[in-house]
Amino acid sequence: MRRLQHRLNRIHLEGGTELPVTGNYLEMTRDEVKKWQVQKRHAEPGTAMANGNLHPKQARALFGKRFTLVHK
């Protein structure tokens, strides 16, 4: 989670805010993910691909090819 928050802080998003790097999936983090999904991934607002949850394909786009999804 910290890596996600750090990565989002480095991406310019219209109306974006600086996230605290807490390691928790806060509402602020969810809101920034929604902005990223709409602005950078061009997902339609209100759809499953723009709901603030980072999907595996989106995570690969955000973190690159070396990304590995780990479920805990």
N, C-alpha and C positions, 0 to 999 in steps of 0.2 A: 504494500500500500504506500509506503514511503516513496518508493521508486515512482509510482504513478503520480503522486502529488508533486514530487520534484520535477518530473517530466512535463506535467501540465503547466507548472510555473514557468517553464522555458518556452512555451508556445504562446505566441501572441493571439489572443482571442478578443474579439470586439466585446466590450462589456465585461471582460475577464477580471478576476481578482486574484491576489496572491494567496495561495493556500498555505496554512500552517502544515508543516510536515510532521504529522502526529502518528501516522501509521493506522489511523482509524478512518473508516469510510463515512465521513461526516456528510451532512446535507450540503455543505459548501463544496465538497469534492464531487458529489453527485451532480450538482449544478454546473460545475466546470466541465465534467465529462459530457453533459448534455450539450453545452456550448460547443465543445470540440466535435461531437458527433454531427451537429447541424452545420457548423461553419467549415470544418475541415474534411469531414467524411460525406457531407452533403446529404445526410439522412433527413427525412421529412419529420418535422417536429410532431410529437405525439405518437410516433410509431415505436415499435419494439426496438428498432435500431437507434432510437434517440431517446431512450428512457433513463439514461444516467447509469445504466449497468454496462460495464465494459465487456463486450463479447469477445470470444477468442480471436476471430478474424480482425477485429478492431485493435485488440491488444498487439497483435503482430505488426499492424500498420504503425502503431504508436511506438513500439519498442524495437522493431527490426527483426531480422531473420534469426538472431541468436536468442530470441525470446522463448522461454519454456513456461507453459502454464502448469502451475502446481496447485492442486486442491488440498486444502487443509481442513 
